[in-house]
Amino acid sequence: MRHSPVWLIAPALASFVPAPAFAVQYLDIAQAQKLFFPQADSFAPMPLLLTSEQKTFVEKAAGVRMRYARQPVWKVSENGAHVGWVVQDEVYGKHEFITYAVALDAAGAVRGVEILDYRETHGREVRNPAWRAQFNGKTHGAPLRLDQDIQNISGATLSCKHLSEGVRRILALHAAALK
């Protein structure tokens, strides 16, 4: 009877070891809110529960499906005056969710986009401030098409595409329920 060399056992066992997790929490929602609106004195939670009509409007206007009718939203005030909104959302990267937040001014224009949690092994370049700044000033109706309106990042194509769709969905959400 012949036995396999002992030195082959360790590499064989190592192939069954799970890959390390790559999830990173960059910010929590409170930190993102303060980055978006440093002078604000109130972030009042106003979770939205969209009606079926509002959900249909958002899906049609954004061109993407909404998984949930409930959306975490905060109304932002400064010295008692309404100055904007912060909306938290999730989109798929390639395999995992990307949690992000979008700040809108009172009129509904994007003030900023922040990545809160990134769970993918590749594509973290979407955290690049210059890439995220492409959304600033965009309002409902802006197409936000990848490679046309929004630059793609090689190696992060799905993250770029899905975040662009997510921001477009949040702008439609503003038009449907926050105006």
Stockholm file with secondary structure:
# STOCKHOLM 1.0

chainA/1-179         MRHSPVWLIAPALASFVPAPAFAVQYLDIAQAQKLFFPQADSFAPMPLLLTSEQKTFVEKAAGVRMRYARQPVWKVSENGAHVGWVVQDEVYGKHEFITYAVALDAAGAVRGVEILDYRETHGREVRNPAWRAQFNGKTHGAPLRLDQDIQNISGATLSCKHLSEGVRRILALHAAALK
#=GR chainA/1-179 SS CCCCCGGGHHHHHHTTSCCCCCCEECCCHHHHHHHHCTTCCEEEECCEECCHHHHHHHHHHHTSCCSCSEECEEEEEETTEEEEEEEEEEEECSSSEEEEEEEEETTSCEEEEEEEEECCSSCGGGGCHHHHGGGTTCCTTCCCCBTTTBCCCTTCHHHHHHHHHHHHHHHHHIIIIIC
#=GC SS_cons         CCCCCGGGHHHHHHTTSCCCCCCEECCCHHHHHHHHCTTCCEEEECCEECCHHHHHHHHHHHTSCCSCSEECEEEEEETTEEEEEEEEEEEECSSSEEEEEEEEETTSCEEEEEEEEECCSSCGGGGCHHHHGGGTTCCTTCCCCBTTTBCCCTTCHHHHHHHHHHHHHHHHHIIIIIC
//
